[in-house]
Amino acid sequence: MSNKQKTLLMVAFEFPPSNGASVPRIESFYRYLKLWGWKVVVLTANERAYQRFNAEYKDGSDDLIYRAFALDVPRHLSIKGKYLSSLERPDRWGLTWVPCAVHVGKKLIKKYNPDVIWSSSPIPSTHHIAGKLADKANIPWVADYRDPFHYMNDSAGATLDKIQARIDRHTLENAQKLTFATEQVKQLYCDKYGDMVASKSNVIENGFDEMNFEKLKTMEASPSPFDDNKFSLYYSGVLYNHGRDPLPIFNALALLQREGKISESNFELVFQGAGDGKNFESSLNTLGIEALVKFVSPVPFLHALSNMMTCDALLLIQDERFNKQIPGKLYEYLRTQKPLLVKSPFGSATQSLAASYEGVFSCYTESESTSALSLLIKQELKKLERDIASHSRAHKAKQLNAMLLNLTRFENETS
């Protein structure tokens, strides 16, 4: 065997400085694989493509990160807010990112001669690009499904559903290995595609990265969004009506306020990264809880993690639309050893995992939310001792490392 270093081409739309939800999964795989001897070459998008990004981020001196040109159709190719929906194929960025990334990717393959390609969805163009590169260069390919493609739920629209289904089928047929973030998503694909998927599918869950929690110990103190005199319930991330709807929680707060169990002097619900709250102003005012709820500006990931560690309790919202998925944030929430209020249907992947640990209060409907909130607020706040070592990002990266080695000529090596 030659002394050539094992090399991975990682194709991922979201990568730092993006603050997207999939970044922690992708970035942790990148970092641990480098630590274990891989030369990891990243093919990603230029930062202009991201709606949210950390302006303080800088690539490291030893990073091999290549950013292909990509525009977001609604933001960059619209005129007075209007644009042709036909430009969003196979997704909002694909029109520009697919041809540019394929062009750059071919150069990277020629330059670095990777042993394996790894790509991460749920953006269809990511697997589309990786598939074109893997086919052209005849390189083993691992396709990672953080979430299922939208067409699996008939949610992209008739035309896009067909386009995305075609890309997905090519991925499922041609990737040597498939990984899924939950057993439920894996089963969704196995049920639809049978042996074509089942024989090469694996589950590598999301998790928490202990390295990030270690960084908090030496990080300069950040401004806190919380009032020390109040019970602070904290939500970090985005909100939207179909998938992460806070209205049952708002209704529960209104009822508890009327019953005198909470007031603006002793309770606050803080949303960070969920916008300025304008979309919810009417509801909050009608319910009379505008003084209980505040929306604050987003902050870099480590600052948000610090806030998770200093609040009294954490709120997670994962609605029925995502019953088969588990957000990476849940693992970070569990690692904080703080009490959790989890608004997700009973029996969903998220609720089932969360409820297996102490200090978790489950709810979904307004009445369930009222009961769970009441219990959460009344409990004696104490540090919990959840054993969640099996959910560490390092543990998950070892699973990926073993899979990659088995696909290459380095298959007899260990990390």
C-alpha positions as CSV (number, residue, x, y, z in Angstrom):
1,M,0.0,0.0,0.0
2,S,1.3,3.5,-0.8
3,N,1.7,6.2,1.9
4,K,-1.0,8.3,0.3
5,Q,-3.2,10.0,3.0
6,K,-6.8,8.8,3.0
7,T,-8.8,11.6,1.4
8,L,-12.5,12.5,1.6
9,L,-14.4,14.9,-0.6
10,M,-17.3,16.3,1.5
11,V,-20.1,17.9,-0.5
12,A,-22.3,20.0,1.8
13,F,-24.4,23.1,1.0
14,E,-24.3,24.3,4.6
15,F,-20.9,24.7,6.2
16,P,-19.5,27.4,8.5
17,P,-20.0,30.3,8.4
18,S,-23.6,29.2,7.8
19,N,-25.7,29.1,11.0
20,G,-28.1,26.5,9.4
21,A,-29.5,23.7,11.5
22,S,-27.5,21.0,9.7
23,V,-24.1,22.7,10.3
24,P,-23.3,21.1,13.7
25,R,-23.7,17.6,12.2
26,I,-21.6,18.3,9.1
27,E,-18.9,20.4,10.9
28,S,-18.4,17.8,13.6
29,F,-17.9,15.0,11.1
30,Y,-15.4,17.2,9.3
31,R,-13.4,18.0,12.5
32,Y,-13.3,14.5,13.9
33,L,-12.4,12.9,10.6
34,K,-9.5,15.4,10.2
35,L,-8.4,14.5,13.8
36,W,-8.3,10.8,12.8
37,G,-6.1,11.3,9.8
38,W,-8.3,12.1,6.9
39,K,-7.5,14.8,4.5
40,V,-11.0,16.3,4.2
41,V,-11.7,18.5,1.2
42,V,-15.0,20.5,1.5
43,L,-17.1,21.5,-1.5
44,T,-19.7,24.0,-0.3
45,A,-21.4,27.3,-1.2
46,N,-20.3,30.8,-1.0
47,E,-21.5,32.6,2.1
48,R,-23.8,34.9,0.1
49,A,-26.1,31.9,-0.3
50,Y,-26.9,31.7,3.4
51,Q,-29.6,33.7,5.0
52,R,-28.0,33.4,8.5
53,F,-24.2,33.2,9.0
54,N,-21.6,33.9,11.6
55,A,-19.6,36.9,10.3
56,E,-16.9,36.2,12.9
57,Y,-16.0,32.8,11.4
58,K,-12.7,32.4,9.6
59,D,-11.4,29.3,7.8
60,G,-8.4,27.7,9.5
61,S,-4.9,27.7,7.9
62,D,-5.1,24.0,7.3
63,D,-8.7,23.9,6.0
64,L,-9.3,22.8,2.4
65,I,-12.6,24.5,1.9
66,Y,-13.8,25.4,-1.6
67,R,-16.9,27.6,-2.0
68,A,-18.8,27.4,-5.3
69,F,-20.9,30.3,-6.5
70,A,-24.5,30.0,-5.4
71,L,-27.5,32.4,-5.4
72,D,-30.8,32.1,-3.6
73,V,-33.5,32.6,-6.1
74,P,-36.1,34.4,-3.9
75,R,-33.5,36.7,-2.5
76,H,-31.1,37.3,-5.4
77,L,-33.1,36.7,-8.6
78,S,-36.4,38.3,-7.7
79,I,-37.8,41.7,-9.0
80,K,-39.8,43.5,-6.4
81,G,-40.2,40.2,-4.5
82,K,-41.4,38.3,-7.6
83,Y,-39.6,35.6,-9.4
84,L,-40.2,32.6,-11.7
85,S,-40.8,29.5,-9.6
86,S,-39.3,27.4,-12.4
87,L,-35.9,28.8,-11.4
88,E,-36.1,26.9,-8.1
89,R,-35.0,23.6,-9.5
90,P,-34.1,21.3,-7.9
91,D,-34.2,23.8,-5.0
92,R,-33.7,27.5,-4.3
93,W,-30.0,27.4,-4.9
94,G,-29.6,24.7,-7.5
95,L,-29.9,26.9,-10.6
96,T,-26.4,28.4,-9.9
97,W,-24.9,26.0,-7.3
98,V,-25.3,22.8,-9.3
99,P,-23.3,23.8,-12.4
100,C,-20.7,25.8,-10.4
101,A,-20.2,23.1,-7.8
102,V,-19.9,20.3,-10.4
103,H,-17.3,22.4,-12.2
104,V,-15.3,23.1,-9.0
105,G,-15.8,19.5,-7.9
106,K,-14.2,18.0,-11.0
107,K,-11.1,20.2,-10.4
108,L,-10.9,19.0,-6.8
109,I,-11.1,15.4,-7.8
110,K,-8.3,15.9,-10.3
111,K,-6.2,17.7,-7.7
112,Y,-6.8,15.6,-4.6
113,N,-7.9,12.2,-6.0
114,P,-10.3,11.5,-3.1
115,D,-10.9,7.9,-2.0
116,V,-14.6,8.5,-1.2
117,I,-17.3,11.2,-1.6
118,W,-19.7,12.1,1.2
119,S,-22.7,14.3,0.8
120,S,-25.4,15.5,3.1
121,S,-29.0,16.5,2.3
122,P,-31.9,17.5,2.7
123,I,-31.1,20.0,-0.1
124,P,-31.6,17.9,-3.2
125,S,-28.9,19.7,-5.2
126,T,-26.3,18.4,-2.7
127,H,-26.8,14.7,-3.6
128,H,-27.3,15.7,-7.2
129,I,-23.9,17.3,-7.3
130,A,-22.2,14.4,-5.5
131,G,-23.9,11.9,-7.7
132,K,-22.6,13.6,-10.9
133,L,-19.1,13.7,-9.4
134,A,-19.1,10.1,-8.2
135,D,-20.5,8.8,-11.5
136,K,-17.9,10.7,-13.5
137,A,-14.9,9.6,-11.4
138,N,-16.1,6.2,-10.3
139,I,-15.5,7.0,-6.6
140,P,-17.4,5.3,-3.7
141,W,-20.1,7.6,-2.4
142,V,-21.9,7.8,1.0
143,A,-25.2,9.8,1.0
144,D,-26.3,11.2,4.3
145,Y,-29.9,12.0,5.0
146,R,-30.3,14.4,7.8
147,D,-34.0,14.7,6.8
148,P,-36.0,13.1,4.1
149,F,-36.5,14.9,0.8
150,H,-39.7,17.0,0.8
151,Y,-41.3,14.9,-2.0
152,M,-41.6,12.1,0.5
153,N,-44.3,14.1,2.2
154,D,-45.7,15.6,-1.1
155,S,-44.7,19.0,0.1
156,A,-42.5,20.4,-2.7
157,G,-45.3,20.8,-5.3
158,A,-46.1,18.5,-8.2
159,T,-43.3,19.5,-10.5
160,L,-40.6,19.7,-7.8
161,D,-41.8,16.5,-6.2
162,K,-41.1,14.7,-9.5
163,I,-37.6,16.3,-10.0
164,Q,-36.6,15.6,-6.4
165,A,-37.9,12.0,-6.6
166,R,-35.7,11.5,-9.6
167,I,-32.6,12.8,-7.9
168,D,-33.4,10.8,-4.8
169,R,-33.8,7.5,-6.8
170,H,-30.5,8.1,-8.5
171,T,-28.9,8.7,-5.1
172,L,-30.5,5.6,-3.5
173,E,-29.5,3.4,-6.5
174,N,-25.9,4.6,-6.9
175,A,-24.6,5.5,-3.5
176,Q,-22.7,2.6,-1.9
177,K,-23.9,3.5,1.6
178,L,-26.8,5.5,3.0
179,T,-27.0,7.0,6.4
180,F,-30.1,8.4,8.2
181,A,-30.3,10.6,11.3
182,T,-33.2,8.6,12.8
183,E,-34.4,5.0,12.6
184,Q,-37.8,6.4,11.7
185,V,-36.5,8.2,8.5
186,K,-34.5,5.1,7.6
187,Q,-37.7,3.0,7.9
188,L,-39.7,5.6,5.8
189,Y,-37.2,5.0,2.9
190,C,-37.1,1.2,3.5
191,D,-40.9,1.1,3.3
192,K,-41.0,3.0,0.0
193,Y,-37.9,1.5,-1.7
194,G,-37.5,-1.9,-0.1
195,D,-34.3,-3.9,-0.5
196,M,-32.6,-1.3,-2.7
197,V,-32.3,0.9,0.4
198,A,-32.5,-1.6,3.3
199,S,-29.3,-3.5,2.3
200,K,-27.1,-0.5,2.5
201,S,-28.7,1.7,5.1
202,N,-27.4,2.7,8.5
203,V,-28.5,5.1,11.2
204,I,-26.1,7.7,12.5
205,E,-28.0,10.0,14.8
206,N,-27.4,13.6,15.5
207,G,-25.8,14.4,18.9
208,F,-24.0,16.9,21.1
209,D,-20.4,17.9,20.8
210,E,-18.6,17.9,24.1
211,M,-15.8,20.1,22.6
212,N,-18.3,22.9,22.3
213,F,-19.3,22.7,26.0
214,E,-15.6,22.6,26.9
215,K,-15.1,25.9,24.9
216,L,-17.6,27.6,27.1
217,K,-15.3,27.3,30.1
218,T,-12.7,29.5,28.6
219,M,-15.0,31.7,26.4
220,E,-15.4,35.4,27.4
221,A,-18.7,36.0,29.1
222,S,-21.5,36.9,26.7
223,P,-24.4,39.3,27.4
224,S,-27.4,37.3,28.8
225,P,-30.9,37.8,27.5
226,F,-32.4,36.6,30.8
227,D,-33.7,38.5,33.9
228,D,-32.2,37.0,37.0
229,N,-35.4,37.7,38.9
230,K,-37.6,35.6,36.6
231,F,-38.0,31.9,35.7
232,S,-36.5,32.0,32.2
233,L,-37.7,29.5,29.5
234,Y,-35.4,29.6,26.5
235,Y,-36.0,28.6,22.8
236,S,-33.1,28.7,20.4
237,G,-33.9,28.5,16.7
238,V,-36.5,29.3,14.1
239,L,-40.3,29.2,14.3
240,Y,-42.9,28.6,11.5
241,N,-46.6,27.9,11.5
242,H,-46.4,24.4,9.9
243,G,-43.7,22.5,11.8
244,R,-42.8,24.7,14.8
245,D,-45.9,26.4,15.9
246,P,-45.7,28.1,19.4
247,L,-49.4,29.0,19.6
248,P,-50.4,26.2,22.0
249,I,-47.6,27.3,24.3
250,F,-48.9,30.9,24.1
251,N,-52.4,29.9,24.9
252,A,-51.1,27.9,27.9
253,L,-49.2,31.0,29.1
254,A,-52.3,33.1,28.9
255,L,-54.3,30.6,31.0
256,L,-51.5,30.3,33.6
257,Q,-51.4,34.1,33.8
258,R,-55.1,34.4,34.3
259,E,-54.9,31.8,37.1
260,G,-52.1,33.9,38.8
261,K,-49.5,31.2,38.4
262,I,-47.2,33.3,36.4
263,S,-46.8,37.1,35.7
264,E,-44.4,39.4,34.0
265,S,-42.6,39.9,37.3
266,N,-41.6,36.2,37.7
267,F,-41.6,34.5,34.2
268,E,-40.3,35.1,30.7
269,L,-40.2,33.1,27.5
270,V,-37.2,34.1,25.4
271,F,-37.0,33.2,21.7
272,Q,-33.6,33.7,20.1
273,G,-33.0,33.2,16.3
274,A,-36.8,33.2,15.6
275,G,-37.0,36.6,14.1
276,D,-38.3,39.8,15.6
277,G,-41.7,38.4,16.7
278,K,-43.7,40.6,14.4
279,N,-45.6,37.6,13.0
280,F,-46.8,36.8,16.5
281,E,-47.6,40.3,17.8
282,S,-51.3,40.1,17.2
283,S,-51.6,36.7,19.0
284,L,-49.5,37.9,21.9
285,N,-51.5,41.1,22.3
286,T,-54.9,39.3,22.0
287,L,-53.9,36.9,24.7
288,G,-52.4,39.6,26.8
289,I,-49.0,37.9,27.2
290,E,-46.9,40.4,25.3
291,A,-45.0,41.2,28.5
292,L,-44.2,37.5,29.1
293,V,-42.6,36.8,25.7
294,K,-39.7,38.4,24.1
295,F,-37.8,37.9,20.8
296,V,-34.1,38.7,20.8
297,S,-31.6,38.8,18.0
298,P,-29.7,35.7,16.9
299,V,-26.2,35.1,18.1
300,P,-23.3,32.8,17.1
301,F,-23.7,29.1,18.1
302,L,-21.4,29.1,21.1
303,H,-23.2,32.2,22.5
304,A,-26.6,30.4,22.1
305,L,-25.1,27.3,23.8
306,S,-24.0,29.5,26.7
307,N,-27.5,30.8,27.0
308,M,-28.8,27.2,27.1
309,M,-26.5,26.7,30.1
310,T,-27.7,29.7,32.0
311,C,-31.5,29.7,31.5
312,D,-33.8,27.9,33.9
313,A,-35.4,25.6,31.4
314,L,-35.5,24.9,27.6
315,L,-38.3,24.7,25.1
316,L,-38.3,22.5,22.0
317,I,-41.0,22.6,19.4
318,Q,-41.2,19.7,16.9
319,D,-44.7,19.4,15.3
320,E,-46.5,16.5,13.6
321,R,-44.9,17.3,10.2
322,F,-41.6,16.1,11.6
323,N,-42.7,13.1,13.6
324,K,-39.9,10.9,12.1
325,Q,-37.2,13.4,12.7
326,I,-35.2,14.5,15.7
327,P,-33.5,18.0,15.7
328,G,-29.9,18.1,16.6
329,K,-30.7,20.7,19.2
330,L,-32.5,18.1,21.4
331,Y,-29.1,16.4,22.1
332,E,-27.6,19.7,23.1
333,Y,-30.6,20.5,25.3
334,L,-30.3,17.1,27.0
335,R,-26.5,17.7,27.6
336,T,-27.2,21.0,29.4
337,Q,-28.8,19.0,32.2
338,K,-31.6,21.6,32.3
339,P,-35.3,20.8,32.5
340,L,-37.0,20.5,29.1
341,L,-40.4,21.4,27.8
342,V,-40.9,19.3,24.7
343,K,-43.9,20.2,22.5
344,S,-44.2,17.3,20.1
345,P,-46.8,14.6,19.5
346,F,-46.7,11.7,22.0
347,G,-44.9,8.8,20.2
348,S,-43.0,11.0,17.8
349,A,-39.3,10.3,17.4
350,T,-38.5,13.5,19.2
351,Q,-40.9,13.0,22.1
352,S,-40.0,9.3,22.5
353,L,-36.3,10.0,22.8
354,A,-36.7,13.0,25.1
355,A,-39.1,11.3,27.4
356,S,-36.6,8.5,28.1
357,Y,-34.6,11.0,30.2
358,E,-35.5,12.7,33.5
359,G,-36.5,16.3,33.7
360,V,-38.5,16.3,30.5
361,F,-42.1,17.5,30.3
362,S,-44.0,16.5,27.2
363,C,-47.0,18.2,25.6
364,Y,-48.6,19.0,22.3
365,T,-52.1,20.4,22.7
366,E,-53.1,23.5,24.6
367,S,-54.3,21.6,27.6
368,E,-51.2,19.4,27.6
369,S,-49.0,22.5,27.4
370,T,-50.8,24.1,30.3
371,S,-50.3,21.1,32.5
372,A,-46.7,20.5,31.5
373,L,-45.8,24.2,31.9
374,S,-47.4,24.3,35.3
375,L,-45.4,21.3,36.5
376,L,-42.2,22.6,35.0
377,I,-42.5,26.0,36.8
378,K,-43.5,24.4,40.1
379,Q,-40.6,21.9,40.2
380,E,-37.6,22.4,42.3
381,L,-34.8,23.4,40.0
382,K,-31.8,21.2,40.4
383,K,-29.0,19.9,38.3
384,L,-29.9,16.7,36.5
385,E,-27.6,13.8,35.8
386,R,-28.6,12.4,32.4
387,D,-26.2,9.8,31.0
388,I,-26.1,10.7,27.3
389,A,-22.6,9.7,26.4
390,S,-23.9,7.5,23.6
391,H,-25.2,10.6,21.9
392,S,-21.9,12.4,21.6
393,R,-20.8,13.7,18.2
394,A,-17.4,11.8,18.6
395,H,-19.3,8.5,19.0
396,K,-21.3,9.3,15.9
397,A,-18.3,10.3,13.9
398,K,-16.6,7.0,14.8
399,Q,-19.5,5.2,13.1
400,L,-19.0,7.3,9.9
401,N,-15.2,6.8,10.0
402,A,-15.6,3.0,10.2
403,M,-18.0,3.1,7.2
404,L,-15.7,5.3,5.1
405,L,-12.7,3.0,5.8
406,N,-14.7,0.0,4.8
407,L,-15.3,1.6,1.4
408,T,-11.7,2.4,0.7
409,R,-8.4,0.6,0.4
410,F,-7.8,1.7,4.1
411,E,-10.4,-0.7,5.3
412,N,-8.1,-2.5,7.6
413,E,-7.1,0.7,9.4
414,T,-8.7,1.9,12.6
415,S,-9.1,5.4,13.9
